[in-house]
Amino acid sequence: MTQRIQQPYRVPKDTIEHSIEVNKSHFICTLARCQSSDACKSFISSIRDKYPDASHHCVAFVYDRPDNSQSYGFSDDGEPSGTAGRPMLAVLQGAEIGEICAVVTRYFGGTKLGTGGLQRAYGGSVREALLHLQTDLIVPSTEIGLFCGYQQFNDIEHCLKRQSGHIVTQEFLEQIKLTVSLPMDKLQRFKDEVIQLTSGQIQFADE
């Protein structure tokens, strides 16, 4: 079975807040790392508590990898449909940052912005905040099982270290049964090296 390689992606390093003003309306964008739907709900609730007198708290989030469409969500929170949450989400998707929740808090300044103006204001608020966001790189990892002879153990350890992997479990039976973990983008390279070093005398549990 072919395993889909998950690429490294960036996530927020810290929670940040950035403000802009558009035609006397005040937009406060708060960005935070959220790794689940519940974490997003908790973060959104905390912003509502922080700014209880605001006109709107519009939301967009991606609480998993940037390419996982099942983790997307957004809310216009009373603004005209499609003018807040969706443009905010579009900015997050364009930035290719995962595990992130954006809340834009609006204090109405008395001047209506219109549909296009709202879209530009909410999207722009997130875009500007992202310029100030520091990120960490997440490299997805995977575990695979394999069987090897005792004379091949050192070669496998060497290959693992070269590909930033490590042994998770090991059983010393008639053969050595290993479970190893390594970055997904280095999985195929590890397999190729092990097969070459051991002249193909390796059995992977998924094959």
N, CA and C of each residue as an Amber inpcrd file, in Angstrom:
protein
   621
   0.8500000  -1.1970000   0.0000000   0.0000000   0.0000000   0.0000000
   0.8830000   1.2450000   0.0000000   0.5990000   2.1630000  -0.9090000
   1.3730000   3.3960000  -0.9950000   0.9280000   4.3580000   0.0920000
   1.8900000   4.9020000   0.8400000   1.5690000   5.8320000   1.9280000
   1.7410000   7.2650000   1.4370000   0.6980000   8.0710000   1.6430000
   0.7400000   9.4570000   1.1900000   1.7130000  10.2530000   2.0620000
   2.6220000  10.9480000   1.4180000   3.6180000  11.7140000   2.1420000
   3.0270000  13.0570000   2.5720000   3.0570000  13.3120000   3.8700000
   2.5930000  14.5890000   4.3880000   3.7800000  15.5430000   4.4660000
   3.6260000  16.6880000   3.8530000   4.7230000  17.6540000   3.7890000
   4.8240000  18.4590000   5.0910000   6.0220000  18.9450000   5.4120000
   6.1780000  19.8410000   6.5710000   5.3090000  21.0880000   6.4010000
   4.8810000  21.6470000   7.5140000   4.0730000  22.8670000   7.4610000
   4.3700000  23.7250000   8.6780000   3.9850000  25.0080000   8.5970000
   4.2530000  25.9550000   9.6710000   3.0320000  26.1100000  10.5760000
   3.2990000  26.3880000  11.8410000   2.2430000  26.6390000  12.8310000
   2.6340000  27.8690000  13.6480000   1.6510000  28.5540000  14.2590000
   1.9830000  29.7250000  15.0790000   2.8780000  29.3510000  16.2590000
   3.8510000  30.2000000  16.5000000   4.7390000  29.9960000  17.6420000
   4.1420000  30.5990000  18.9120000   3.4800000  31.7320000  18.7760000
   2.8850000  32.4240000  19.9130000   1.5290000  32.9930000  19.5030000
   0.7800000  33.4280000  20.4990000  -0.4550000  34.1620000  20.2430000
  -0.1160000  35.6360000  20.0520000  -0.6480000  36.2350000  18.9830000
  -0.3660000  37.6520000  18.7340000  -1.6700000  38.4040000  18.4700000
  -1.5930000  39.7190000  18.6180000  -2.7390000  40.5900000  18.3720000
  -2.2660000  41.7770000  17.5510000  -3.0480000  42.1230000  16.5310000
  -2.6760000  43.2470000  15.6690000  -3.9440000  44.0120000  15.2890000
  -3.8700000  45.3440000  15.3090000  -5.0470000  46.1860000  15.0620000
  -4.8750000  47.0460000  13.8140000  -5.9970000  47.2590000  13.1160000
  -6.0380000  48.2180000  12.0140000  -7.3280000  49.0370000  12.1500000
  -7.3480000  50.1990000  11.5000000  -8.5540000  51.0190000  11.4800000
  -8.9680000  51.2660000  10.0400000 -10.2660000  51.0480000   9.7540000
 -10.8030000  51.2550000   8.4080000 -12.0690000  52.1000000   8.5280000
 -12.0350000  53.3130000   8.0100000 -13.1950000  54.2150000   8.0680000
 -13.8120000  54.2810000   9.4680000 -12.9460000  54.4830000  10.4400000
 -13.3180000  54.6600000  11.8470000 -13.7560000  53.3710000  12.5640000
 -13.8600000  52.2580000  11.8240000 -14.0910000  50.9690000  12.4820000
 -12.7420000  50.3920000  12.8950000 -12.7250000  49.8200000  14.0850000
 -11.4910000  49.2710000  14.6420000 -11.5320000  47.7450000  14.5200000
 -10.5220000  47.1650000  13.8580000 -10.4550000  45.7140000  13.6750000
  -9.2380000  45.1740000  14.4320000  -9.4890000  44.2520000  15.3660000
  -8.4150000  43.6510000  16.1610000  -8.3230000  42.1770000  15.7840000
  -7.2130000  41.7850000  15.1630000  -7.0210000  40.3800000  14.7780000
  -6.1330000  39.6850000  15.8120000  -6.6400000  38.6040000  16.3660000
  -5.8610000  37.7850000  17.2930000  -5.6420000  36.4200000  16.6610000
  -4.3980000  35.9800000  16.6130000  -4.0260000  34.6900000  16.0370000
  -3.4450000  33.7970000  17.1260000  -3.8130000  32.5220000  17.1040000
  -3.2890000  31.5860000  18.0910000  -3.1870000  30.1960000  17.4900000
  -2.3460000  29.3720000  18.0710000  -2.2510000  27.9870000  17.6400000
  -3.3570000  27.1770000  18.3200000  -4.1560000  26.4840000  17.5290000
  -5.2380000  25.6360000  18.0260000  -5.1810000  24.3050000  17.2730000
  -5.1370000  23.1990000  18.0080000  -4.9270000  21.8950000  17.3860000
  -6.1650000  21.0080000  17.3830000  -7.3290000  21.5860000  17.6870000
  -8.5760000  20.8260000  17.6540000  -9.7410000  21.7980000  17.5720000
 -10.9080000  21.2580000  17.2440000 -12.1170000  22.0740000  17.1990000
 -12.4210000  22.6580000  18.5720000 -12.2440000  21.8500000  19.6130000
 -12.5050000  22.3240000  20.9770000 -11.5500000  23.4490000  21.3680000
 -10.2950000  23.3340000  20.9430000  -9.3140000  24.3820000  21.2590000
  -9.7080000  25.6880000  20.5710000 -10.2190000  25.5890000  19.3420000
 -10.6840000  26.7910000  18.6370000 -11.8450000  27.4310000  19.3780000
 -12.8110000  26.6090000  19.8110000 -13.9730000  27.1340000  20.5300000
 -13.5520000  27.8370000  21.8160000 -12.5980000  27.2410000  22.5180000
 -12.1210000  27.8330000  23.7720000 -11.4220000  29.1700000  23.5220000
 -10.6110000  29.2160000  22.4730000  -9.9030000  30.4500000  22.1360000
 -10.8840000  31.5480000  21.7290000 -11.8490000  31.2090000  20.8920000
 -12.8550000  32.1830000  20.4540000 -13.6150000  32.7260000  21.6580000
 -13.9710000  31.8300000  22.5750000 -14.6920000  32.2460000  23.7850000
 -13.8590000  33.2160000  24.6170000 -12.5500000  32.9710000  24.6880000
 -11.6780000  33.8450000  25.4830000 -11.6000000  35.2510000  24.8840000
 -11.6470000  35.3390000  23.5480000 -11.6260000  36.6570000  22.8980000
 -12.9510000  37.3820000  23.1250000 -14.0540000  36.6510000  23.0640000
 -15.3580000  37.2620000  23.3620000 -15.3790000  37.8200000  24.7860000
 -14.7760000  37.0860000  25.7130000 -14.7230000  37.5500000  27.1040000
 -13.8240000  38.7760000  27.2430000 -12.7600000  38.8070000  26.4350000
 -11.8090000  39.9230000  26.5120000 -12.4060000  41.2130000  25.9680000
 -13.2250000  41.0770000  24.9090000 -13.8380000  42.2560000  24.2740000
 -15.3670000  42.0850000  24.2420000 -16.0110000  42.1110000  25.3980000
 -17.4550000  41.8110000  25.4500000 -18.3380000  42.8610000  24.7870000
 -17.8260000  44.0690000  24.6170000 -18.6500000  45.1550000  24.0600000
 -18.4180000  45.3750000  22.5680000 -17.6890000  44.4760000  21.9150000
 -17.4070000  44.6300000  20.4850000 -18.6500000  44.3450000  19.6490000
 -18.6730000  44.8830000  18.4310000 -19.8090000  44.6780000  17.5200000
 -19.8560000  43.2490000  16.9880000 -18.6740000  42.7130000  16.6220000
 -18.6060000  41.3710000  16.0270000 -17.2900000  40.6990000  16.4210000
 -17.3340000  39.3610000  16.4550000 -16.1270000  38.5480000  16.6120000
 -16.1460000  37.5170000  15.4820000 -15.5310000  37.8310000  14.3710000
 -15.5630000  36.9560000  13.2020000 -14.3600000  35.9990000  13.2400000
 -14.5730000  34.8190000  12.6830000 -13.6490000  33.7100000  12.9460000
 -13.2860000  32.9610000  11.6710000 -12.0380000  32.4880000  11.6150000
 -11.6110000  31.5170000  10.6070000 -10.5310000  30.6480000  11.2430000
 -10.5620000  29.3630000  10.9300000  -9.5450000  28.4860000  11.5200000
  -9.2330000  27.2920000  10.6260000  -8.0250000  26.7500000  10.8470000
  -7.5700000  25.5010000  10.2470000  -6.8350000  24.7860000  11.3760000
  -7.4990000  23.8350000  12.0390000  -6.8960000  23.2890000  13.2570000
  -6.0240000  22.0490000  13.0300000  -5.7770000  21.7140000  11.7560000
  -4.8760000  20.5930000  11.4420000  -3.8960000  21.0700000  10.3800000
  -3.3990000  20.1520000   9.5730000  -2.5180000  20.5280000   8.4730000
  -3.2300000  21.5030000   7.5340000  -2.4880000  22.3980000   6.8700000
  -3.1300000  23.3760000   5.9700000  -3.9140000  22.7370000   4.8400000
  -3.5540000  21.5050000   4.4380000  -4.2390000  20.8590000   3.3120000
  -5.3840000  19.9530000   3.7570000  -5.7030000  19.9480000   5.0470000
  -6.7950000  19.1000000   5.5430000  -8.0980000  19.8920000   5.5510000
  -8.8940000  19.7170000   4.5030000 -10.1220000  20.5000000   4.3640000
 -11.1520000  20.1730000   5.4350000 -10.9920000  19.0350000   6.1240000
 -11.9280000  18.6740000   7.1920000 -11.7130000  19.5130000   8.4530000
 -10.6210000  20.2540000   8.5130000 -10.3160000  21.0350000   9.7260000
 -10.6180000  22.5220000   9.5440000 -11.2090000  22.9010000   8.4000000
 -11.5100000  24.3070000   8.1470000 -12.8120000  24.7190000   8.8310000
 -12.9340000  25.9990000   9.1210000 -14.1870000  26.5400000   9.6250000
 -14.1390000  28.0570000   9.6400000 -15.3140000  28.7010000   9.6290000
 -15.3500000  30.1610000   9.6910000 -16.7330000  30.6150000  10.1360000
 -16.8220000  31.8630000  10.5800000 -18.0890000  32.4520000  11.0090000
 -18.0910000  33.9470000  10.7250000 -19.2120000  34.4450000  10.2120000
 -19.3710000  35.8830000   9.9710000 -19.8890000  36.6200000  11.1990000
 -20.3880000  35.8910000  12.1800000 -20.8600000  36.4680000  13.4370000
 -21.7460000  37.7000000  13.2450000 -22.7380000  37.5680000  12.3710000
 -23.6970000  38.6640000  12.1990000 -23.3780000  39.6540000  11.1060000
 -22.1570000  39.6230000  10.5790000 -21.8530000  40.4550000   9.4210000
 -22.5530000  39.8540000   8.1920000 -22.7760000  40.6170000   7.1320000
 -23.4070000  40.0630000   5.9260000 -22.6730000  38.8090000   5.4440000
 -23.4400000  37.8140000   5.0250000 -22.8800000  36.5190000   4.6530000
 -21.7470000  36.6460000   3.6290000 -20.6440000  36.0000000   3.9200000
 -19.5070000  35.9680000   3.0040000 -18.5680000  37.1480000   3.0910000
 -18.8260000  38.0860000   4.0270000 -17.9960000  39.2970000   4.0690000
 -16.8750000  39.2400000   5.1010000 -16.8590000  38.2180000   5.9570000
 -15.8700000  38.2100000   7.0390000 -15.1290000  36.8760000   7.1480000
 -15.8240000  35.8460000   7.5950000 -15.1640000  34.5640000   7.8340000
 -14.5150000  33.9630000   6.6130000 -15.2360000  33.9910000   5.4810000
 -14.6790000  33.3770000   4.2610000 -13.4280000  34.0970000   3.7640000
 -13.4100000  35.4350000   3.6480000 -12.1630000  36.0910000   3.2330000
 -11.0350000  35.9040000   4.2510000 -11.3760000  35.8060000   5.5300000
 -10.3460000  35.5210000   6.5370000  -9.7380000  34.1440000   6.3080000
 -10.6000000  33.1510000   6.0460000 -10.1140000  31.7910000   5.7950000
  -9.2610000  31.7400000   4.5390000  -9.6590000  32.4920000   3.5080000
  -8.8960000  32.5080000   2.2560000  -7.4650000  32.9930000   2.4970000
  -7.3100000  33.9690000   3.3860000  -5.9750000  34.4740000   3.7110000
  -5.1640000  33.4050000   4.4510000  -5.7860000  32.7140000   5.3950000
  -5.0870000  31.6490000   6.1270000  -4.6490000  30.5390000   5.1730000
  -5.5470000  30.1500000   4.2700000  -5.2060000  29.0950000   3.3170000
  -4.0660000  29.5300000   2.4050000  -4.0910000  30.7820000   1.9950000
  -3.0310000  31.2880000   1.1300000  -1.6820000  31.3190000   1.8200000
  -1.6990000  31.5050000   3.1480000  -0.4480000  31.5450000   3.9110000
   0.1080000  30.1570000   4.1800000  -0.7160000  29.1180000   3.9710000
  -0.3120000  27.7190000   4.1810000   0.2260000  27.4820000   5.5920000
  -0.4680000  28.0560000   6.5730000  -0.1430000  27.8280000   7.9770000
  -1.2320000  26.9490000   8.5790000  -0.8450000  25.9320000   9.3250000
  -1.8040000  25.0300000   9.9370000  -1.9480000  25.2710000  11.4310000
  -2.9310000  24.5780000  12.0200000  -3.1630000  24.6410000  13.4660000
  -3.3030000  26.0900000  13.9410000  -4.1150000  26.8510000  13.2260000
  -4.2330000  28.2810000  13.5090000  -5.6940000  28.7010000  13.5670000
  -5.9850000  29.5960000  14.4880000  -7.3180000  30.1860000  14.6010000
  -7.1660000  31.7010000  14.5990000  -7.9850000  32.3600000  13.7880000
  -7.9770000  33.8250000  13.6980000  -9.3330000  34.3620000  14.1370000
  -9.3200000  35.3040000  15.0610000 -10.5350000  36.0030000  15.4690000
 -10.3260000  37.4920000  15.1890000 -11.2080000  38.0700000  14.3880000
 -11.1480000  39.5100000  14.1360000 -12.3130000  40.1640000  14.8730000
 -11.9700000  40.9570000  15.8500000 -12.9440000  41.6760000  16.6680000
 -13.1490000  43.0660000  16.0700000 -14.4180000  43.4100000  15.8320000
 -14.7050000  44.7040000  15.2090000 -15.4720000  45.6210000  16.1670000
 -14.9720000  46.8270000  16.2670000 -15.7080000  47.9050000  16.9350000
 -16.1990000  48.8430000  15.8460000 -17.5150000  48.8920000  15.6600000
 -18.1170000  49.6800000  14.5810000 -17.8840000  51.1710000  14.8090000
 -17.4280000  51.8420000  13.7550000 -17.0960000  53.2630000  13.8820000
 -18.1470000  54.2160000  13.3630000 -19.3010000  53.6810000  12.9530000
 -20.3790000  54.5650000  12.5170000 -20.5210000  54.7140000  11.0180000
 -19.5160000  54.2330000  10.2550000 -19.5680000  54.3200000   8.7950000
 -19.6750000  52.9180000   8.2030000 -20.7310000  52.6710000   7.4190000
 -20.8870000  51.3670000   6.7920000 -19.8510000  51.1960000   5.6840000
 -19.2670000  49.9930000   5.6130000 -18.1760000  49.7460000   4.6670000
 -18.6460000  49.0920000   3.3780000 -19.8600000  48.5430000   3.3650000
 -20.3230000  47.8420000   2.1800000 -19.7160000  46.4450000   2.1010000
 -20.2810000  45.6320000   1.2330000 -19.8330000  44.2360000   1.1270000
 -18.3530000  44.1250000   0.7800000 -17.9310000  44.8130000  -0.2790000
 -16.5220000  44.7570000  -0.6850000 -15.5970000  45.3350000   0.3620000
 -16.0320000  46.4000000   1.0010000 -15.2100000  47.0230000   2.0370000
 -15.0090000  46.1150000   3.2260000 -16.0700000  45.4070000   3.6150000
 -15.9530000  44.4620000   4.7310000 -15.0110000  43.3140000   4.3820000
 -15.1560000  42.7760000   3.1740000 -14.2750000  41.6840000   2.7490000
 -12.8110000  42.1060000   2.7860000 -12.5390000  43.3070000   2.2900000
 -11.1550000  43.8040000   2.2860000 -10.6630000  44.0640000   3.7110000
 -11.5350000  44.5740000   4.5590000 -11.1300000  44.9010000   5.9270000
 -10.8290000  43.6420000   6.7430000 -11.7190000  42.6630000   6.6710000
 -11.5050000  41.4410000   7.4540000 -10.3300000  40.6230000   6.9110000
 -10.2750000  40.4820000   5.5830000  -9.1400000  39.7690000   4.9970000
  -7.8410000  40.5020000   5.2520000  -7.8590000  41.8280000   5.1130000
  -6.6580000  42.6260000   5.3410000  -6.1910000  42.5930000   6.7780000
  -7.1360000  42.5280000   7.7140000  -6.7750000  42.4550000   9.1290000
  -5.9690000  41.1940000   9.4170000  -6.4210000  40.0630000   8.8630000
  -5.6900000  38.8010000   9.0490000  -4.3470000  38.8450000   8.3260000
  -4.3570000  39.3750000   7.1130000  -3.1220000  39.4330000   6.3050000
  -2.0360000  40.2500000   7.0200000  -2.4220000  41.3850000   7.5790000
  -1.4430000  42.2150000   8.2840000  -0.9470000  41.5380000   9.5600000
  -1.8580000  40.8730000  10.2760000  -1.4490000  40.1870000  11.5030000
  -0.4420000  39.0770000  11.1980000  -0.6620000  38.3740000  10.0880000
   0.2470000  37.2820000   9.7160000   1.6700000  37.7810000   9.4720000
   1.8070000  39.0250000   9.0670000   3.1430000  39.5900000   8.8370000
   3.9490000  39.6690000  10.1360000   3.2540000  39.6900000  11.2600000
   3.9210000  39.8040000  12.5650000   4.0070000  38.4600000  13.2980000
   3.4980000  37.3980000  12.6770000   3.4300000  36.0910000  13.3330000
   4.7190000  35.3020000  13.1410000   5.2810000  34.8460000  14.2400000
   6.4170000  33.9250000  14.1760000   5.8840000  32.4960000  14.1500000
   6.5630000  31.6270000  13.4130000   6.0630000  30.2620000  13.2470000
   7.1450000  29.2230000  13.5470000   6.6800000  28.0280000  13.8420000
   7.5390000  26.8520000  13.9710000   7.2270000  25.9060000  12.8140000
   8.2150000  25.1010000  12.4370000   8.0250000  24.1290000  11.3690000
   7.6890000  22.7650000  11.9650000   6.5740000  22.1830000  11.5170000
   6.1710000  20.8520000  11.9510000   6.4880000  19.8680000  10.8270000
   7.2360000  18.8210000  11.1610000   7.5480000  17.7830000  10.1850000
   6.7830000  16.5240000  10.5940000   5.7200000  16.1530000   9.8860000
   4.9470000  14.9620000  10.2370000   5.8260000  13.7180000  10.2150000
   5.5790000  12.8260000  11.1610000   6.3570000  11.5910000  11.2270000
   5.4250000  10.3930000  11.0950000   6.0080000   9.2400000  10.8570000
   5.2370000   8.0110000  10.7370000   6.0100000   6.8700000  11.3740000
   5.2980000   5.8130000  11.7440000   5.9250000   4.6190000  12.2970000
   5.7200000   3.4580000  11.3340000   6.7610000   2.6520000  11.1660000
   6.6520000   1.4420000  10.3560000   7.3210000   0.2950000  11.1100000
   6.8830000  -0.9090000  10.7980000   7.4830000  -2.1000000  11.3940000
   8.3550000  -2.8200000  10.3900000   9.3830000  -3.4910000  10.8920000
  10.2350000  -4.2790000  10.0070000  10.8840000  -5.4220000  10.7820000
  11.3220000  -6.4330000  10.0400000  12.0210000  -7.5780000  10.6070000
  13.4030000  -7.6570000   9.9700000  14.4180000  -7.9070000  10.7970000
  15.7780000  -8.0010000  10.2620000  16.5690000  -9.0470000  11.0410000
  17.6760000  -9.4740000  10.4450000  18.5860000 -10.3720000  11.1390000
  19.4790000  -9.5920000  12.0930000  20.0950000 -10.3020000  13.0270000
  20.9390000  -9.6330000  14.0280000  22.1270000  -8.9310000  13.3750000
  22.6250000  -9.5050000  12.2820000  23.7940000  -8.9290000  11.6210000
  23.4460000  -7.6460000  10.8650000  22.1570000  -7.3750000  10.6940000
  21.7260000  -6.1800000   9.9550000  21.3240000  -5.0260000  10.8630000
  21.3090000  -5.2840000  12.1600000  20.7830000  -4.2920000  13.1160000
  21.5680000  -2.9760000  13.0720000  22.8940000  -3.0610000  13.0480000
  23.7120000  -1.8410000  13.0480000  23.4960000  -1.0030000  11.7890000
  23.3070000  -1.6840000  10.6450000  23.0550000  -0.9610000   9.3980000
  21.7400000  -0.1930000   9.4850000  20.7330000  -0.8220000  10.0750000
  19.4340000  -0.1630000  10.1880000  19.5260000   1.0320000  11.1270000
  20.2050000   0.8820000  12.2540000  20.4000000   2.0140000  13.1730000
  21.0940000   3.1690000  12.4690000  22.1090000   2.8430000  11.6590000
  22.8510000   3.8720000  10.9360000  21.9290000   4.6160000   9.9610000
  21.1110000   3.8770000   9.2280000  20.1800000   4.5040000   8.2790000
  19.1720000   5.3860000   8.9960000  18.6920000   4.9220000  10.1360000
  17.7210000   5.7090000  10.9050000  18.3060000   7.0510000  11.3140000
  19.5170000   7.0280000  11.8440000  20.1570000   8.2620000  12.2900000
  20.3580000   9.2270000  11.1230000  20.7140000   8.6910000   9.9730000
  20.9300000   9.5320000   8.7870000  19.6340000  10.2210000   8.3550000
  18.5000000   9.5790000   8.6160000  17.2150000  10.1270000   8.1830000
  16.4080000  10.6960000   9.3590000  17.0860000  11.0380000  10.4600000
  16.4650000  11.6870000  11.6240000  15.3770000  10.8260000  12.2620000
  15.5440000   9.5040000  12.2050000  14.5690000   8.5990000  12.8070000
  15.0800000   7.9730000  14.0900000  14.2330000   7.1810000  14.7370000
  14.6290000   6.4900000  15.9600000  13.8000000   5.2220000  16.1450000
  14.3060000   4.3170000  16.9770000  13.6110000   3.0690000  17.2740000
  12.5770000   3.3190000  18.3590000  11.3400000   2.8670000  18.1170000
  10.2580000   3.0160000  19.0900000  10.1770000   1.7690000  19.9680000
  10.1240000   0.5970000  19.3580000  10.1110000  -0.6720000  20.1010000
  11.0200000  -1.6670000  19.3990000  11.5200000  -2.6350000  20.1700000
  12.3550000  -3.6850000  19.5920000  12.1570000  -4.9850000  20.3610000
  12.0420000  -6.0800000  19.6100000  11.9050000  -7.4090000  20.2050000
  12.9730000  -8.3100000  19.5810000  13.7650000  -8.9340000  20.4490000
  14.8480000  -9.7920000  19.9760000  14.3720000 -11.2400000  20.0120000
  13.8690000 -11.7000000  18.8680000  13.3370000 -13.0520000  18.7340000
  14.2760000 -13.8320000  17.8050000  13.7150000 -14.7400000  17.0310000
  14.5410000 -15.4250000  16.0380000  15.0940000 -14.3960000  15.0600000
  14.2640000 -13.4260000  14.7320000  14.6950000 -12.2130000  14.0470000
  14.4220000 -11.0290000  14.9760000  14.9740000  -9.8740000  14.6370000
  14.6890000  -8.6770000  15.4250000  13.4640000  -7.9970000  14.8220000
  12.4740000  -7.7640000  15.6600000  11.2640000  -7.0650000  15.2300000
  11.3350000  -5.6330000  15.7360000  11.2980000  -4.6850000  14.7940000
  11.4540000  -3.2730000  15.1460000  10.2310000  -2.4580000  14.7270000
   9.9180000  -1.4730000  15.5440000   9.0220000  -0.3930000  15.1260000
   9.8630000   0.8720000  15.1560000   9.9250000   1.5620000  14.0310000
  10.7550000   2.7640000  13.9440000   9.8970000   3.9640000  13.5530000
  10.3330000   5.1380000  13.9750000   9.6460000   6.3840000  13.6530000
  10.6080000   7.2970000  12.9160000  10.1090000   7.9590000  11.8730000
  10.9400000   8.9060000  11.1360000  10.0450000   9.8780000  10.3740000
  10.6110000  11.0380000   9.9810000   9.8250000  12.0110000   9.2170000
   9.2520000  11.3830000   7.9560000   7.9800000  11.6920000   7.6650000
   7.3250000  11.0650000   6.5200000   8.0230000  11.3650000   5.2050000
   8.6090000  12.5670000   5.0970000   9.2570000  12.9110000   3.8290000
  10.5900000  12.1840000   3.6440000  11.0270000  11.4560000   4.6800000
  12.2790000  10.6980000   4.5670000  12.0430000   9.1910000   4.5970000
  10.7760000   8.7830000   4.6350000  10.4430000   7.3650000   4.7370000
  10.9690000   6.5620000   3.5590000  10.6960000   7.0050000   2.3430000
  11.1070000   6.2300000   1.1760000  12.6260000   6.1750000   1.0580000
  13.2930000   7.2650000   1.4070000  14.7590000   7.2760000   1.3510000
  15.3290000   6.2640000   2.3470000  14.7250000   6.1930000   3.5420000
  15.1610000   5.2100000   4.5430000  14.9890000   3.7870000   4.0080000
  13.8260000   3.5060000   3.4300000  13.5820000   2.1630000   2.8990000
  14.5940000   1.8050000   1.8120000  14.8360000   2.7410000   0.9110000
  15.7740000   2.4800000  -0.1910000  17.1820000   2.2000000   0.3350000
  17.6190000   2.9820000   1.3430000  18.9620000   2.7910000   1.8940000
  19.0880000   1.4470000   2.6030000  18.0570000   1.0970000   3.3730000
  18.0860000  -0.1730000   4.1070000  18.1240000  -1.3520000   3.1410000
  17.3290000  -1.2970000   2.1070000  17.2990000  -2.3800000   1.1220000
  18.6530000  -2.5180000   0.4390000  19.2670000  -1.3710000   0.1280000
  20.5680000  -1.4120000  -0.5430000  21.6540000  -1.9550000   0.3860000
  21.6790000  -1.4740000   1.6310000  22.7190000  -1.8920000   2.5800000
  22.6160000  -3.3680000   2.9620000  21.3990000  -3.8920000   2.9880000
  21.1980000  -5.2800000   3.4390000  20.9480000  -6.2300000   2.2720000
  21.1800000  -5.7400000   1.0520000  20.9750000  -6.5380000  -0.1640000
  19.5640000  -7.1070000  -0.2390000  18.5950000  -6.3190000   0.2470000
  17.1920000  -6.7180000   0.1430000  16.7320000  -7.7320000   1.1720000
  17.5630000  -8.0250000   2.1650000  17.2040000  -9.0420000   3.1680000
  16.4550000  -8.4160000   4.3490000  15.4470000  -7.6300000   4.0340000
  14.6450000  -6.9480000   5.0380000  13.1710000  -7.1390000   4.6990000
  12.3730000  -7.3610000   5.7230000  10.9370000  -7.4850000   5.5030000
  10.2280000  -6.3460000   6.2390000   9.5370000  -5.4860000   5.4890000
   8.7460000  -4.4230000   6.1060000   7.3460000  -4.9380000   6.4160000
   6.8190000  -4.5330000   7.5580000   5.5410000  -5.0670000   8.0280000
   4.3730000  -4.6720000   7.1340000   4.5110000  -3.5780000   6.3630000
   3.4070000  -3.1150000   5.5180000   3.5030000  -3.6370000   4.0970000
   4.3940000  -4.5740000   3.8800000   4.5670000  -5.0760000   2.5000000
   4.3980000  -6.5980000   2.4530000
